[in-house]
Amino acid sequence: MATAADFARLKETIRTDPLAGRMQTAILRQADSMLKKPMPQHVLPDGKRLLATSRDVKDRMQTLGLAWQLTGNSKYPEQAWKVMEAAGNFPDWNPPHFLDTAEMTRAFAVGLDWMYEAWTPAQREQICQWIIKQGIEPGMAAYTDRRNHNYTMVRVTHNWNQVCNGGIGTGALAIADLHPDEAREPLRHALECIQPSLACYAPDGGWNEGYGYYTFAMEYATGFLSSLEASLGTDFGLSKIPGFSLTPDFPTYIEGPCGSFFGYADCGEGEKKSSTIPYAGWVATRVGNTVAADSQRKKAGERPSALGLLWLPPLAEGTRTTNLARSKEFTMVGCCSLRTKWGDPDAGFVALKAGDNKANHSHLDIGTFMYDVGGQHWAVDLGADNYNLPDYFGSKRWDYYRLRAEGNNTIVVDPGKGPDQSPKADCPLTLCADRGNACVAVGDLSAAYPSLSSEKRGVRLANDGSLRIQDELDSGIKEVNVLWFMHTPATIVIASDGRSATLSQNGKTLRAELISPADARFESMAAAPLPTSPNPPNQLENHGITKLVVRSVCKNKETLIIDFSPNGVLPSHTPVTPLSSW
């Protein structure tokens, strides 16, 4: 991922850039703490994954390797050798869960390459043999044996593809000088197999598995592409695949002013706050995306890491956000974000998702939204539950609250034991625009609700930060029960007439008004399964979260409208107009 010239330039950057200097201090402190860590062990805590160990070894190799490049102190490669000797002599790198194998292969590739001059010829050969036996050989079985479970996993289009091919491909590059024959075929396969997944960033850089898996996939895509360039002088055009150059826009636009990311699918938002994404910074610097580069530079300083320092975007003068669009759609994902302004922590922000319930890691969350205003995060996404719950990725997936529509900020129709949206639904956004006095978006959610003739949801974010959520439902001749949900960390107080509610948190308030239908009322309830829903044991509890709820009975056509006004903003009572005129 870097040449000797890159490390030399980094040393000069550290000398002249105060942020880089502070990050170096933090990374050397991290490296010194790793000198005292116990050796990695071949442990599968859940009986399936060695992944935590693979990632630990990867972090150690990157941190110890960069510390050695910056200081020349032999204590860092001495410790790295002990770590690799322990992990290299594992019985295997757990190929049944091939992510573990690919990530460990990447870890050893970095360990070999970044500390190459510190190793004796015998050590270099031993590291190569570990990479070949534990990484390359299982990788070749995955590439060539159709009976092998991993034959499919290196060819899927979701995050596994970029992690598996990026890890094996980087390992092949690391051994290529000493073992060209063993490197040639796995590298060829990795170059071929990664292309369909990279094409999924088209047309605008979004990722349908959500923010967390975008970060995961990008780590291995950029690691492989940068390694190709550093090793061979070319990435064979992979970075030119349409959409890839636009990937830094995705985290830029789906991050709200409170620092949380739109947490749809199995990602969530809380743990991602102020997350550093060196991989987006690497692409942003290459393509001249100064806004994304500036953002990632700031985040790299908040949470220093080896790659964050290696790929630290250069210091830029002034703000770059003045000309950014206030509305942004990611077409393939089926999501968008709207905001009142950039660079203001009190700005209004809303994100809306339509999208594909069949996408990998997807929840039944079509129609869900996130809302920030006045420096507070009002509408939240709960994120994933425990992946080790029974059949979490199988037949019981839609039994778990956080994965169901009722566990997201959308509607449920005639709730029951089964999936509360169609698991096969793929719903488009039909509008995403800045109208001057407001930003608006509309999604056609009809396919998510087979019992309805149609369902369309619109969000309108006015320049004062107030928000309208408008659902247009058509049940045909049937009468259906509709539940509208919003999960919030705020305290909810319902007015006596049930037509308004006040949400409060951290000294700020948000007023909710039920504009229509006239016979509906607000209520609040726990963020927990409905009495009619499945409720398997051992699900995560949603502490500190309450649901704002509207119940309604719909027959034929109904328009359900809720307006939100932050404290200090008088309700605008915008005239009700059909979504078709937005």
C-alpha positions as a printed Julia matrix, in Angstrom:
582×3 Matrix{Float64}:
   0.0     0.0     0.0
   3.08    2.25    0.16
   6.56    2.42   -1.29
   9.8     3.55    0.33
   9.22    6.93   -1.31
   5.77    7.15    0.29
   7.22    6.53    3.74
   9.92    9.14    3.1
   7.26   11.68    2.11
   5.3    10.79    5.24
   8.29   11.61    7.43
   8.49   15.02    5.79
   4.76   15.54    6.28
   5.14   14.74    9.97
   7.89   17.35   10.19
   5.8    20.09    8.57
   2.17   19.22    9.43
   1.3    19.57   13.15
  -1.68   17.2    12.85
   0.52   14.5    11.33
   3.01   15.03   14.14
   0.33   14.55   16.78
  -0.94   11.46   15.01
   2.57    9.98   14.92
   2.83   10.45   18.69
  -0.49    8.65   19.18
   0.44    5.78   16.83
   3.82    5.22   18.48
   1.99    5.07   21.8
  -0.35    2.45   20.3
   2.63    0.48   18.99
   4.36    0.56   22.37
   1.2    -0.75   24.03
   1.2    -3.64   21.54
   4.62   -4.73   22.81
   2.91   -5.94   25.98
  -0.14   -7.61   24.44
  -0.56  -11.37   24.72
   0.07  -13.4    21.62
  -2.94  -14.12   19.36
  -4.68  -17.45   19.84
  -6.71  -19.66   17.54
 -10.03  -19.06   19.29
 -13.49  -19.01   17.72
 -15.52  -17.42   20.52
 -18.84  -18.0    18.76
 -17.81  -21.35   17.3
 -17.71  -19.84   13.8
 -15.44  -16.82   13.48
 -11.71  -16.22   13.94
 -12.39  -12.72   12.67
 -11.54  -10.78   15.84
  -8.1   -12.42   15.9
  -7.49  -11.72   12.21
  -8.37   -8.05   12.69
  -6.21   -7.82   15.79
  -3.21   -9.2    13.87
  -3.94   -6.83   10.98
  -4.01   -3.81   13.3
  -0.78   -4.94   14.96
   1.04   -5.38   11.65
  -0.06   -1.98   10.34
   0.75   -0.17   13.58
   4.04   -1.94   14.34
   5.08   -1.75   10.69
   4.44    1.99   10.45
   6.18    2.57   13.8
   9.26    0.78   12.46
   9.21    2.76    9.2
   9.03    6.02   11.17
  11.58    5.24   13.88
  13.78    2.35   12.74
  13.47    0.9    16.26
  13.96   -2.86   16.11
  11.57   -3.49   19.01
   8.64   -3.14   16.62
   9.57   -5.84   14.07
  10.8    -8.06   16.91
   7.3    -7.99   18.38
   5.67   -8.31   14.95
   7.68  -11.49   14.35
   6.42  -13.03   17.58
   2.85  -12.21   16.58
   3.24  -13.66   13.08
   4.98  -16.75   14.41
   2.04  -17.38   16.75
  -0.66  -16.79   14.11
   1.31  -18.39   11.28
   1.47  -21.65   13.22
  -2.27  -21.77   13.79
  -3.76  -25.02   12.46
  -5.52  -22.82    9.86
  -6.89  -19.31    9.35
 -10.46  -20.64    9.47
 -11.28  -20.95    5.76
 -14.89  -22.07    6.46
 -15.47  -18.4     7.36
 -13.33  -17.06    4.54
 -13.31  -13.45    5.71
 -11.03  -14.61    8.53
  -8.57  -16.13    6.08
  -8.56  -13.13    3.76
  -8.06  -10.61    6.56
  -5.21  -12.61    8.09
  -3.59  -12.89    4.65
  -3.72   -9.11    4.31
  -2.23   -8.78    7.82
   0.73  -11.01    6.95
   1.21   -9.23    3.61
   1.63   -5.92    5.43
   3.89   -7.54    8.03
   6.16   -8.95    5.33
   6.26   -5.84    3.2
   6.38   -2.93    5.64
   9.15   -4.54    7.72
  10.87   -6.36    4.85
  14.33   -4.91    5.52
  14.11   -5.99    9.17
  13.67   -9.66    8.3
  16.4   -12.18    7.62
  16.11  -14.17    4.38
  14.89  -17.12    6.44
  12.18  -15.02    8.09
  11.03  -13.65    4.75
  10.73  -17.15    3.38
   8.83  -18.33    6.45
   6.32  -15.48    6.2
   5.84  -16.31    2.51
   5.18  -19.94    3.38
   2.6   -18.97    5.96
   0.86  -16.74    3.41
   0.96  -19.5     0.78
  -0.19  -22.36    3.02
  -2.75  -20.54    5.17
  -4.0   -17.92    2.68
  -3.15  -18.53   -0.97
  -3.91  -22.26   -1.06
  -7.39  -21.91    0.49
  -7.86  -18.94   -1.84
  -7.04  -21.02   -4.9
  -9.49  -23.69   -3.75
 -12.14  -20.98   -3.56
 -11.28  -19.71   -7.04
 -11.09  -23.06   -8.82
 -13.26  -25.66   -7.04
 -16.97  -25.23   -7.7
 -17.75  -27.63   -4.86
 -16.0   -25.36   -2.39
 -18.37  -23.13   -0.37
 -16.02  -20.19   -0.89
 -16.3   -20.49   -4.68
 -19.47  -18.43   -4.32
 -18.14  -16.11   -1.62
 -15.31  -14.73   -3.78
 -17.86  -13.99   -6.53
 -20.74  -12.38   -4.63
 -21.16   -8.64   -5.14
 -21.43   -7.56   -1.5
 -18.67   -6.74    1.02
 -17.3   -10.3     1.15
 -16.12   -9.95   -2.44
 -13.84   -6.97   -1.85
 -12.56   -8.32    1.47
 -11.82  -11.81    0.14
 -10.34  -10.77   -3.19
  -8.58   -7.76   -1.74
  -7.01   -9.83    1.04
  -5.89  -12.71   -1.18
  -4.76  -10.34   -3.95
  -2.68   -8.27   -1.54
  -1.11  -11.45   -0.17
  -0.22  -12.55   -3.7
   1.48   -9.22   -4.38
   3.48   -9.48   -1.16
   5.03  -12.85   -2.08
   5.39  -12.17   -5.81
   9.08  -11.26   -5.81
  10.12  -14.42   -3.97
   7.39  -16.75   -5.25
   6.1   -15.5    -8.62
   4.65  -18.86   -9.62
   2.54  -19.11   -6.46
   1.43  -15.49   -6.8
   0.43  -15.35  -10.46
  -2.84  -17.29  -10.52
  -4.39  -16.0    -7.27
  -3.61  -12.46   -8.38
  -5.24  -13.06  -11.76
  -8.34  -14.49  -10.1
  -8.56  -11.64   -7.59
  -8.34   -9.05  -10.39
 -11.13  -10.8   -12.28
 -13.46  -11.6    -9.39
 -13.4    -8.19   -7.68
 -14.74   -6.31  -10.71
 -18.5    -7.08  -10.35
 -18.45   -5.89   -6.75
 -16.62   -2.66   -7.58
 -19.27   -2.04  -10.23
 -21.9    -1.9    -7.46
 -20.73    1.59   -6.47
 -22.25    2.89   -9.71
 -23.67    5.29  -10.57
 -22.97    7.66   -7.65
 -20.73    5.95   -5.07
 -23.37    4.6    -2.66
 -23.41    1.18   -0.99
 -26.62   -0.72   -0.29
 -25.33   -2.68    2.73
 -25.07    0.52    4.73
 -22.36    2.71    6.09
 -20.51    0.11    8.17
 -20.16   -2.38    5.36
 -19.24    0.4     2.95
 -16.3     1.1     5.27
 -15.38   -2.59    5.46
 -15.5    -3.15    1.7
 -13.6     0.05    0.96
 -10.8    -0.88    3.35
  -9.99   -3.93    1.25
 -10.73   -2.39   -2.14
  -8.39    0.55   -1.55
  -5.81   -1.71    0.1
  -5.72   -3.88   -3.01
  -5.79   -1.05   -5.53
  -3.07    0.93   -3.75
  -0.98   -2.24   -3.48
  -1.35   -2.88   -7.2
  -0.18    0.63   -7.98
   2.71    0.49   -5.5
   3.82   -2.97   -6.66
   3.11   -3.0   -10.39
   2.57    0.65  -11.3
  -1.05    0.05  -12.37
  -4.37   -1.04  -10.94
  -5.42   -2.33  -14.38
  -8.21    0.24  -14.56
 -10.09   -1.0   -11.49
 -10.3     2.5    -9.98
 -11.87    3.7   -13.26
 -14.89    1.42  -12.9
 -17.88    3.82  -12.92
 -18.96    4.93   -9.47
 -15.78    4.09   -7.59
 -14.3     7.58   -7.86
 -17.51    8.96   -6.29
 -17.4     6.74   -3.19
 -16.14    9.52   -0.86
 -19.46   11.32   -1.39
 -21.35    8.53    0.38
 -20.09    9.11    3.95
 -20.01   12.86    3.33
 -23.71   13.1     2.54
 -25.2    10.48    4.87
 -23.55   11.93    7.97
 -25.87   14.24    9.89
 -24.76   17.44   11.63
 -24.81   15.63   15.01
 -22.12   13.23   13.77
 -24.27   10.12   13.31
 -24.52    8.29   10.01
 -27.77    7.1     8.46
 -27.69    3.63    9.98
 -29.91    1.53    7.72
 -29.41   -2.25    7.32
 -27.16   -4.11    9.77
 -25.01   -1.07   10.52
 -26.54    1.28   13.04
 -25.12    4.65   13.83
 -23.92    5.11   17.42
 -20.59    3.33   17.22
 -19.79    5.05   13.93
 -19.81    8.53   15.41
 -16.68   10.46   14.42
 -15.46    7.32   12.65
 -12.32    7.7    10.58
 -12.39    6.34    7.02
  -8.84    6.51    5.6
 -10.06    4.59    2.54
 -12.47    7.35    1.56
  -9.65    9.83    2.18
  -7.36    7.88   -0.16
  -9.89    8.01   -2.99
 -10.86   11.63   -2.24
  -7.24   12.78   -2.44
  -6.7    10.91   -5.72
  -9.73   12.4    -7.44
  -9.52   15.91   -5.95
 -12.67   15.67   -3.83
 -11.55   18.37   -1.4
 -14.7    18.29    0.72
 -14.43   14.58    1.47
 -10.66   14.86    1.88
 -11.03   17.68    4.42
 -13.66   15.69    6.32
 -11.49   12.59    6.49
  -8.46   14.62    7.54
 -10.41   15.92   10.53
 -11.67   12.45   11.46
  -8.19   10.95   11.08
  -6.95   13.39   13.7
  -9.77   12.52   16.09
  -9.04    8.79   15.99
  -5.43    8.26   14.85
  -4.59    5.01   13.08
  -1.74    3.76   10.94
  -3.65    4.02    7.66
  -5.17    7.32    8.78
  -1.68    8.77    9.02
  -0.3     7.05    5.93
  -3.21    8.33    3.82
  -3.75   11.63    5.65
  -5.18   14.14    3.14
  -3.07   17.31    2.88
  -3.99   20.44    4.79
  -6.37   22.7     2.85
  -7.22   26.32    3.53
 -10.77   27.46    4.3
 -14.03   25.59    4.14
 -15.06   23.62    1.07
 -18.72   23.08    1.84
 -20.29   26.27    0.55
 -21.17   24.89   -2.88
 -22.29   21.42   -1.85
 -25.78   20.35   -2.82
 -28.35   20.35   -0.01
 -30.08   17.29   -1.48
 -28.31   14.15   -2.61
 -29.63   10.83   -3.9
 -27.77    7.52   -4.09
 -29.69    5.81   -6.83
 -28.65    2.17   -6.53
 -29.09    2.27   -2.74
 -32.46    4.02   -2.98
 -31.6     6.5    -0.23
 -31.09   10.24   -0.05
 -30.21   13.02    2.36
 -31.58   16.55    2.67
 -30.2    19.39    4.8
 -30.8    23.07    5.44
 -27.12   24.06    5.27
 -23.59   22.72    5.53
 -21.1    23.38    8.28
 -23.7    24.19   10.97
 -24.07   21.69   13.87
 -27.61   22.99   14.46
 -28.7    22.51   10.85
 -31.74   20.48    9.87
 -31.0    17.1     8.29
 -33.16   14.21    7.18
 -32.25   11.0     5.38
 -34.82    8.72    3.75
 -34.45    5.16    2.47
 -36.51    3.23   -0.03
 -34.29    0.57   -1.57
 -34.11   -3.21   -1.83
 -35.08   -5.54    1.02
 -33.14   -8.3    -0.75
 -29.82   -6.46   -0.41
 -27.22   -8.21    1.72
 -27.56   -7.26    5.41
 -30.82   -5.45    4.63
 -33.55   -4.94    7.22
 -37.24   -4.53    6.44
 -36.61   -0.8     6.65
 -38.05    0.64    3.46
 -39.39    4.09    4.3
 -37.19    4.59    7.36
 -35.77    8.05    8.1
 -33.29    9.84   10.33
 -33.74   13.41   11.6
 -31.34   15.92   13.18
 -32.1    19.52   14.02
 -31.04   22.05   16.64
 -27.94   20.07   17.49
 -29.99   17.02   18.55
 -30.44   13.59   17.03
 -34.22   12.98   17.12
 -35.05   10.02   14.87
 -32.58    7.17   15.3
 -31.78    3.79   13.78
 -31.26    0.91   16.23
 -28.88   -1.02   14.0
 -28.15   -4.74   14.02
 -28.85   -7.32   16.67
 -26.47  -10.14   17.68
 -25.35  -12.02   14.56
 -25.18  -15.23   16.59
 -28.9   -15.3    17.35
 -30.51  -18.44   15.88
 -30.89  -18.2    12.09
 -30.11  -14.47   12.16
 -29.15  -14.72    8.49
 -31.67  -17.44    7.78
 -35.27  -18.44    8.37
 -35.72  -16.44   11.59
 -34.24  -13.19   10.3
 -37.58  -11.37   10.13
 -38.53  -12.47   13.66
 -36.04  -10.09   15.28
 -37.39   -6.71   16.29
 -34.53   -4.52   15.05
 -34.73   -6.11   11.62
 -38.48   -5.72   11.22
 -40.35   -2.67    9.95
 -41.71   -2.15   13.48
 -38.11   -1.71   14.65
 -37.5     1.09   12.15
 -38.98    4.52   11.43
 -41.58    3.47    8.93
 -45.15    2.11    8.84
 -46.58   -1.32    9.55
 -49.84   -2.51    8.03
 -52.01   -5.12    9.78
 -49.24   -6.31   12.13
 -48.86  -10.02   12.75
 -46.33  -12.8    13.18
 -44.98  -12.75    9.64
 -42.6   -10.3     7.97
 -44.08   -6.8     8.26
 -42.79   -5.74    4.84
 -42.28   -7.84    1.75
 -38.75   -9.29    1.98
 -38.64   -9.18   -1.82
 -39.59   -5.52   -2.19
 -37.38   -3.16   -4.17
 -38.69    0.42   -3.99
 -37.41    3.48   -5.85
 -37.09    7.08   -4.86
 -39.12    9.08   -7.34
 -38.0    12.55   -6.24
 -35.03   14.18   -4.53
 -34.76   17.94   -5.04
 -33.92   21.32   -3.56
 -36.91   23.62   -4.06
 -35.25   26.7    -2.6
 -37.45   27.13    0.46
 -37.25   23.41    1.26
 -35.63   20.16    0.19
 -37.98   17.3    -0.68
 -37.86   13.6    -1.42
 -40.49   10.99   -2.27
 -40.31    7.21   -2.35
 -42.78    4.77   -3.87
 -43.03    2.16   -1.12
 -45.92    0.22   -2.65
 -43.98   -3.0    -3.26
 -43.14   -3.21    0.46
 -46.82   -3.51    1.44
 -48.66   -6.16   -0.62
 -51.91   -5.53    1.28
 -52.01   -1.95   -0.04
 -52.74   -0.84   -3.56
 -50.09    1.84   -3.14
 -48.02    3.65   -0.51
 -45.9     6.7    -1.12
 -43.84    8.52    1.5
 -42.58   12.08    1.18
 -40.26   14.08    3.43
 -40.08   17.87    3.26
 -37.29   19.67    5.16
 -37.98   23.42    5.29
 -35.17   25.96    5.57
 -36.07   26.57    9.24
 -35.36   22.9    10.03
 -39.01   21.87   10.36
 -39.96   18.56    8.81
 -43.07   17.07    7.23
 -43.5    13.31    6.84
 -46.38   12.59    4.47
 -47.68    9.11    3.65
 -50.28    8.6     0.93
 -51.91    5.19    1.34
 -54.46    3.42   -0.82
 -55.93    0.2     0.57
 -58.42   -0.28   -2.22
 -61.73   -1.52   -0.82
 -60.14   -3.18    2.21
 -59.94   -1.72    5.69
 -56.42   -1.99    7.13
 -54.78   -1.02   10.41
 -51.79    1.24   10.04
 -49.1     1.94   12.63
 -46.61    4.81   12.09
 -43.36    4.61   14.09
 -40.43    6.87   14.98
 -37.71    5.74   17.4
 -36.24    8.52   19.51
 -33.97    8.99   22.54
 -36.14   11.95   23.6
 -38.75   12.04   26.33
 -42.24   12.12   24.8
 -45.19   14.0    26.3
 -48.51   13.57   24.46
 -51.04   16.42   24.54
 -54.42   15.67   26.11
 -56.16   15.66   22.74
 -53.54   13.31   21.25
 -53.04   15.62   18.26
 -49.61   16.9    19.26
 -46.6    15.76   21.24
 -43.5    17.39   22.7
 -40.16   15.6    22.49
 -37.42   16.79   24.87
 -33.74   16.03   25.28
 -30.68   17.95   26.49
 -32.68   21.12   27.06
 -34.08   21.15   23.51
 -37.61   20.42   22.36
 -39.27   19.23   19.19
 -43.01   19.64   18.61
 -44.87   16.99   16.62
 -48.29   17.81   15.15
 -50.64   15.29   13.6
 -52.07   17.12   10.6
 -54.12   14.24    9.22
 -56.15   12.07    9.4
 -58.48   13.86   11.79
 -59.43   10.76   13.79
 -55.84    9.56   14.47
 -53.96   10.16   17.73
 -50.37   10.13   18.93
 -49.21    7.68   21.56
 -45.85    6.46   22.81
 -44.68    2.92   23.43
 -41.54    1.0    24.27
 -39.09    0.1    21.53
 -40.11   -3.54   21.74
 -42.13   -6.06   19.71
 -45.87   -5.58   19.43
 -48.06   -8.15   21.23
 -48.89   -9.64   17.82
 -45.22   -9.91   16.76
 -42.67  -12.68   17.23
 -40.41  -12.09   20.22
 -37.47  -14.52   20.29
 -35.33  -14.56   23.43
 -31.93  -12.9    23.87
 -32.53   -9.93   21.58
 -30.69   -6.73   22.48
 -32.68   -4.36   24.65
 -33.26   -0.86   23.33
 -32.43    1.12   26.44
 -33.18    4.83   26.36
 -35.3     4.64   23.21
 -39.05    5.27   22.97
 -41.36    5.13   19.98
 -43.64    7.95   18.87
 -46.62    6.16   17.36
 -49.7     6.98   15.3
 -52.5     4.43   14.9
 -54.95    4.74   12.08
 -57.56    2.71   10.26
 -57.37    3.18    6.52
 -60.09    2.31    4.04
 -59.67    3.33    0.46
 -57.36    6.38    0.45
 -55.74    8.15    3.37
 -53.06   10.78    3.82
 -51.11   10.55    7.08
 -49.12   13.74    7.82
 -46.89   14.58   10.79
 -45.12   17.92   11.09
 -42.09   18.47   13.33
 -40.97   21.92   14.52
 -37.8    22.47   16.57
 -37.96   24.78   19.58
 -37.79   28.4    18.52
 -39.55   27.65   15.24
 -43.26   28.34   15.0
 -45.24   25.63   13.2
 -45.39   26.75    9.59
 -48.65   24.95    8.76
 -47.52   24.48    5.2
 -50.55   23.85    2.99
 -51.2    20.17    2.36
 -50.48   19.29   -1.23
 -50.29   15.85   -2.88
 -46.86   14.31   -3.25
 -47.3    14.42   -7.01
 -47.03   18.23   -6.82
 -43.91   18.34   -4.61
